[in-house]
């Protein structure tokens, strides 16, 4: 009897090779190829068989309204699209120590006050989980803890308890006896996830899968899992810091633009109902190099402080570093400022930071970034009562952005008196703003209007 054929698969990207390699040819990662079985079932796709079900016209498909189960955590429900959908599979990823397990056990406690919940811990013993639960005040009678890594045993226990929600912490520790490879490898993670998703769909129960991230910031075994589940959530923030941001990057039952903001305390994760006030709470009002931008994440406006530091370069090539915003975008804005606004930035180091740890992705923050860089270079504070929003083009024009009324209302609510914004948006406002507004068409006009 011949030995079973094996392959070596990269844990970072899923690339497979017939022999072990020190470096993955696909993604370039070192020591990530792990051995797994290459057994395949012979399919019969070319054979004509009678289908078990028949196709029907779209107009005849019965429609059922989606009912949602709230987790008792408003920020988590917001990111999920209003709550958990029956049969949904949700993947929660993030750095070690970021708060994934804390969030899951707090949500499990809230749900278990009404429905049974099975919390499967593959990394801790039941006693360790009990200690953490006691620290967080978790004591629901319908919350069941199961320390197990075998998927078949977990599904058997789930069949016995019939939970409304099943939580797997973490998916990298689970194993399936149908795959001959170590726990955490791409083959194991793929097979375990497939089995849990099938169970969720057949039983109508929701499943949370907690996943670790790789050095590059992606979930381990990644694209494999992300395509199998319904929703993918990422926890962002520094594990040593106090604030966390939960962001959806895939959601079949809701928007991917919403975020949830939490504060980590000794008694667990606390919801932040007004993140705008949080992110600008410690703002230095008279300091050069700062500007406040009203960003919109989904339906939620958030004011963030953009900080810039510009100094003479001590190296041959000036440094460009950014935290919370795309570094390439910052470099483009610096080039526009030099070419279109006459600021000498070619031989200057530029460092940019979004205070509070939030990551900005929308172009509406361009004007605030440009104002912060210009203020830092000229060592001249911007007007501390002003907010800035608008997209900046390569020829120095300030372009219109969406929902200006929501941005203005958020700024006025927190006491800002002035807004520098695209002139196109100003002409099309439907409501009278509760602050002084200045419309600009070019980046040079915006820098002049920003003077305090």
PyMOL commands that set and color helices and strands:
alter all, ss='L'
color gray80, all
select helices_A, chain A and resi 58-60+74-80+100-111+126-136+151-161+171-173+186-203+222-228+275-279+327-341+363-378+404-413+423-427+443-449
alter helices_A, ss='H'
color red, helices_A
select strands_A, chain A and resi 6-10+16-17+33-37+68-69+84-85+89-94+117-121+143-147+165-169+206-212+231-236+243-251+259-265+268-271+290-297+300-312+320-323+348-354+386-388+391-392+398-399+418-422+436-440
alter strands_A, ss='S'
color yellow, strands_A
deselect
rebuild
show_as cartoon
